[in-house]
Amino acid sequence: MNSSYGIFAEFYDTLTGNIDYRRRAEFFDCAVKRFGGKTQGLLLDLACGTGSLSEEFDELGYDVIAVDISPEMLGTAMNKKFESGRNIQYVCQDMRNLELYGNVDITICALDSLNHLDSIDDINKVFSKVYTFTEPDGLFIFDINTEYKHQKVLGNNTFVYDTDDVYCVWQNTCSNSRVQIDLDFFVPNEDDSYSRYCESFYENAYPLEMIEDSLRNAGFTLLGCFDEDSFDPPSEESQRVVFAARKEN
């Protein structure tokens, strides 16, 4: 699992500008209400990245604790907090070793963050930790990229992003359901030259049944899994699946 994103953290928001964080937060809020969770309760945004979703959860009235392993990502998140004046508590932690001072009502882990874990054993560790720090009747809602997306969409493809701030070449190498991602950033200098920076990481995808088993083994009751940001059942071509689970009282 990549513990640090240097140059990627600096341009993460630029390269993911297509993500509608408000819509995603509203979907998770709808899921909380659908499954009887504590609306506007204490919410853990697990693997929060640059804090865009955390900001939206705060706007929706939740009391937000946000955890991420990357100091660089959290630095960007803190800058957003200073600008917006949000009351979000950011903590730098590896989610496999999650430690909180108390329990939360809801945990959200979004944007394929769990795919960055090294193995199903690591997923088991995270699920167990989340269970430990969840209030009875609390909810755990997360999304995960599917094997279909890794094999058929990301695959061995190359993507190019050309913005005013950076030119990025994104290269994927897929083996089974593991995708190696190599990023080359070309950042313009004042003298019209470019500085090149490189970063690499990978994502793993697992059969949905394996994720369900991991949830149950951790102690959660599975409430359902859904296609992307909907409450429709996943299909063979679903690229992202949302899971909802409860810690029974």
C-alpha positions in Angstrom: 0.0 0.0 0.0 1.4 3.4 -1.0 2.0 5.4 2.2 2.8 8.7 0.5 1.7 10.6 -2.6 4.1 13.4 -3.3 3.5 15.1 -6.6 0.3 13.2 -7.1 -1.2 14.8 -4.0 -0.4 18.2 -5.4 -2.3 17.5 -8.6 -4.9 15.0 -7.4 -7.8 17.4 -7.4 -6.9 18.7 -10.9 -6.7 15.2 -12.3 -10.0 14.1 -10.7 -12.0 17.2 -11.5 -14.7 15.0 -13.1 -15.7 13.6 -9.7 -19.0 15.1 -8.4 -18.2 15.0 -4.6 -21.5 16.6 -3.7 -23.5 13.9 -5.6 -21.4 11.2 -4.0 -21.9 12.5 -0.5 -25.6 12.8 -1.0 -25.7 9.2 -2.2 -24.0 8.0 0.9 -26.2 10.2 3.0 -29.2 8.6 1.3 -27.8 5.2 2.1 -27.4 6.1 5.7 -31.1 7.0 5.9 -32.2 4.0 3.9 -30.5 1.6 6.3 -31.5 3.4 9.5 -28.2 4.9 10.4 -27.7 7.9 12.6 -28.1 10.9 10.3 -25.8 13.7 11.1 -24.0 11.4 13.5 -20.2 10.9 14.0 -18.8 9.9 10.7 -15.4 8.4 9.9 -14.2 9.3 6.3 -11.7 6.4 5.9 -8.9 7.1 3.4 -10.1 10.6 2.9 -7.5 11.7 0.5 -7.5 15.5 -0.1 -10.7 15.9 2.0 -13.2 16.8 -0.8 -15.7 14.3 0.4 -15.1 15.1 4.1 -16.0 18.7 3.3 -19.3 17.6 1.8 -20.2 15.4 4.7 -19.6 18.3 7.1 -21.8 20.4 4.9 -24.6 17.7 5.3 -24.4 18.1 9.0 -22.2 15.1 10.0 -19.5 15.4 12.7 -16.5 14.2 10.6 -13.3 12.5 11.6 -11.1 11.9 8.5 -8.2 9.4 8.3 -5.6 9.0 5.6 -2.1 7.4 5.4 -0.6 10.2 3.2 0.7 13.4 4.9 0.8 15.1 1.5 -2.9 14.3 0.9 -3.8 15.5 4.4 -1.8 18.7 3.8 -4.1 19.6 0.9 -7.2 18.6 3.0 -6.0 20.9 5.8 -5.7 23.8 3.4 -9.3 23.2 2.3 -10.4 23.2 6.0 -8.6 26.5 6.7 -10.4 28.1 3.7 -13.8 26.7 4.4 -13.7 26.9 8.2 -15.1 23.3 8.5 -14.9 21.5 11.8 -13.2 18.3 10.5 -10.7 16.4 12.5 -7.9 15.0 10.3 -5.7 12.1 11.4 -2.7 10.6 9.7 -3.0 6.8 10.1 -2.7 3.6 8.2 -6.3 2.2 8.1 -5.0 -1.3 8.7 -3.9 0.0 12.1 -6.9 2.3 12.8 -7.0 3.6 16.4 -9.7 6.1 17.5 -10.5 7.6 20.9 -14.1 6.3 20.7 -16.6 4.7 18.4 -18.3 6.2 15.3 -21.8 5.9 14.0 -20.9 5.6 10.4 -17.8 4.8 8.4 -17.5 5.7 4.7 -14.6 4.5 2.6 -15.0 5.8 -1.0 -13.3 6.1 -4.4 -11.8 2.6 -4.5 -9.5 3.3 -1.5 -9.7 -0.3 -0.4 -8.3 -1.4 -3.8 -5.0 0.1 -2.7 -4.5 -2.5 0.0 -2.0 -5.2 -0.7 -4.1 -8.3 -0.1 -7.4 -9.7 1.2 -5.6 -10.1 4.5 -5.2 -6.4 4.7 -8.9 -5.9 3.9 -9.7 -8.3 6.7 -7.6 -6.2 9.1 -9.4 -3.0 8.0 -12.9 -4.5 8.4 -12.0 -5.9 11.8 -10.7 -2.4 12.9 -13.8 -0.7 11.6 -16.0 -3.1 13.4 -14.1 -2.5 16.6 -14.7 1.3 16.4 -18.3 1.2 15.2 -21.2 1.8 17.6 -23.8 -1.0 17.9 -26.3 -0.5 15.0 -23.6 1.6 13.3 -23.1 1.4 9.5 -20.1 0.7 7.3 -20.6 1.8 3.7 -17.8 1.6 1.1 -17.2 1.2 -2.6 -14.7 -1.0 -4.4 -13.5 -1.3 -8.0 -14.5 -4.6 -9.6 -12.4 -7.2 -11.4 -14.3 -6.3 -14.6 -13.1 -2.7 -14.3 -9.5 -3.7 -13.7 -9.4 -6.2 -16.5 -11.6 -4.5 -19.2 -11.5 -0.8 -18.5 -8.2 0.1 -16.8 -6.4 -2.9 -18.4 -3.2 -2.1 -20.2 -4.4 1.3 -21.3 -2.7 4.7 -21.3 -4.5 7.9 -20.5 -3.2 11.5 -21.0 -4.3 14.5 -19.0 -3.4 18.0 -20.3 -4.2 20.9 -18.0 -2.8 24.4 -17.4 -0.9 23.2 -14.4 0.4 19.8 -15.4 0.7 17.3 -18.3 0.2 13.8 -17.0 0.7 10.4 -18.7 -1.1 7.6 -16.9 0.0 4.1 -17.9 -1.7 0.9 -16.6 -0.3 -2.6 -16.6 -2.9 -5.3 -15.7 -2.0 -8.8 -14.5 -5.1 -10.8 -13.5 -7.0 -8.3 -11.4 -3.9 -6.3 -10.2 -3.2 -3.0 -12.0 0.2 -1.4 -11.8 -0.2 2.4 -12.4 2.7 4.5 -13.5 2.4 8.3 -13.6 4.6 10.7 -15.4 4.0 14.4 -14.5 5.4 17.2 -16.6 5.2 20.5 -14.7 5.8 23.8 -16.5 8.6 26.1 -15.2 8.8 29.8 -15.5 11.4 29.6 -18.4 8.9 27.5 -20.5 10.8 24.2 -19.7 9.2 21.3 -17.9 10.2 19.3 -14.8 9.4 15.6 -14.8 8.2 13.7 -11.8 7.3 10.0 -11.6 5.1 8.0 -9.2 3.9 4.4 -9.2 1.4 2.4 -7.2 -1.1 -0.4 -7.8 -4.6 -1.5 -7.1 -6.1 -4.9 -6.5 -9.6 -6.2 -7.2 -11.3 -9.2 -5.6 -14.4 -11.3 -6.3 -17.4 -9.7 -4.6 -18.1 -12.9 -2.7 -14.7 -12.6 -1.1 -15.5 -9.1 0.1 -18.9 -10.3 1.5 -17.1 -13.2 3.4 -14.6 -10.7 4.8 -17.4 -8.5 6.1 -19.2 -11.4 7.8 -16.0 -12.7 9.3 -15.4 -9.3 10.8 -18.8 -9.5 12.5 -20.8 -7.2 10.2 -24.3 -8.0 8.8 -24.4 -7.4 5.0 -27.3 -5.2 4.1 -26.7 -5.2 0.3 -24.3 -4.4 -2.5 -25.2 -2.1 -5.4 -24.0 -0.8 -8.7 -22.1 2.4 -8.4 -24.1 5.2 -6.8 -27.5 3.6 -7.1 -29.5 0.9 -5.3 -29.6 -1.3 -8.3 -28.0 -4.8 -8.0 -24.5 -5.1 -9.6 -24.1 -6.6 -13.0 -21.3 -8.5 -14.7 -20.2 -5.2 -16.2 -20.4 -3.1 -13.0 -17.2 -1.1 -12.6 -17.7 0.0 -9.0 -19.8 -1.7 -6.4 -21.1 -0.2 -3.1 -21.4 -2.4 0.0 -23.5 -1.5 3.0 -23.1 -3.4 6.3 -24.3 -3.0 9.9 -22.8 -3.8 13.3 -25.8 -5.4 15.0 -26.7 -4.4 18.5 
